[in-house]
Amino acid sequence: MKRILITGLALLGLMQLTAQVAPADSTTYKSTKLKIDEINLVSSYYQQDGNNSSVTGGIGTEKLTDISNTLDVRLIKFDKAGIKHSWDLEVGIDHYSSASSDMIDLQANSSASSADNRVYPSVTYARENEEKGQSFSFGLSTSFEYDYQSFGGTVGFSKQTKNKNGEFTAKFQTYLDQVKMILPIELRDANAPSGTEARNTFAGSLGYSQIVTENFQVQFMVDLVQQNGYLSLPFHRVYFTDGSVHQENLPNSRFKIPVSVRGSYFLGDNIILRAYYRYYTDNWNLTAHTLDFEVPVKLSPFLSVSPFYRYYNQQGTKYFKGYEAHTEASEFYTSNYDLSTFSSNFFGAGVKWTPLHGVFGVKNLNTLELRYGHYSRSTDLNSNIISLNLKYK
């Protein structure tokens, strides 16, 4: 956790410098010059353990730790016609260590993926006409780590209804990825594939939100996702009933349809009831249901807590079987328990502090939020995550 605190204190210095040049009344002033509107730092520590590693064919340790830091800076300006222009600049850096990935070569501390760093910058531009209630946005992103590279693009549009109580949103995203062909050591030979393989994802999203009453809001969403290319992971082993070892083999096409609904009810001035449900299906015969509840409670004008709970139930794909359960009759096969039948529970709470004179006495550093969550899966995978969010506004 030391890394999180160091990063947060470094950002605090930036906040203090920026706050010195902020306008006295930034709530009503619409600057025609580009200025910082918001800065967010999110740092987290994640730890998991289990005994169904897909690197070793569905058995073996799944121990993993990940430290993540993401910095997001939002810049805005208004042109002479009153149109709002905003730029979101984000960069994230993750460092993880994985005991399961370290077994690609079946020797401790030997494989390149035993520890790795992932860097993922992105930029998004949005043009918003607040009077007409419509906006247009587009963005670019990329992600790099040792065995995986990704390039992404997104285009979005939103339009409010005439009374501003409803809003329609549409978004299209694409990710063009390259997977490095790192095979388990015993499957490497002169004829083994090498270099990289392509994996492309195209996603369209439609949403509609509505203020039903003064206290109740609802949102409906549907996504259509098409993936093509190399959808396996080259270092995932699959053991057949005869004891032979094979490389995971999955179809080169996958079509996904998630449909969801989200609702928020304001129970007085101090309590919000939030609920979320999602149904998921794809052409790999995998289906899933997600139920999520969160209840933010304001304890004082400056302090609130948000307990949350999520239940997930999944019917696994027809291509999954465990250790030494597949046979030569299978055209496609995996022992990745993420694609198996399971249920999971995720629960925890967040604490948000918004002091009147700013966090640590910095006026515009207006929010500090700390969240903790514990995850448990019926396949005996367990994990914990703690995150810290600092917001400058």
Secondary structure, 3 states (H helix, E strand, C coil): CHHHHHHHHHHHHHHHHHHCCCCCCCCCCCCCCCEEEEEEEEEEEEEEECCECCCCCCCECCCEEEEEEEEEEEEEEECCCCCEEEEEEEEEEEEEEECCHHHHCCCCCCCHHHEEEEEEEEEEEEEEECCCCEEEEEEEEEEEECCEEEEEEEEEEEEECCCCCEEEEEEEEEEEEEEECCCCHHHCCCCCCCCEEEEEEEEEEEEEEEECCCCEEEEEEEEEEEEEECCCCCCCEEEECCCCEEECECCCEEEEEEEEEEEEEEECCCEEEEEEEEEEEECCCCEEEEEEEECCEEEECCEEEEEEEEEEEEECCCCECCCCCECCCCCCEECCHHHCCEEEEEEEEEEEECCCCCHHHCCCEEEEEEEEEEEEECCCCEEEEEEEEEEEC
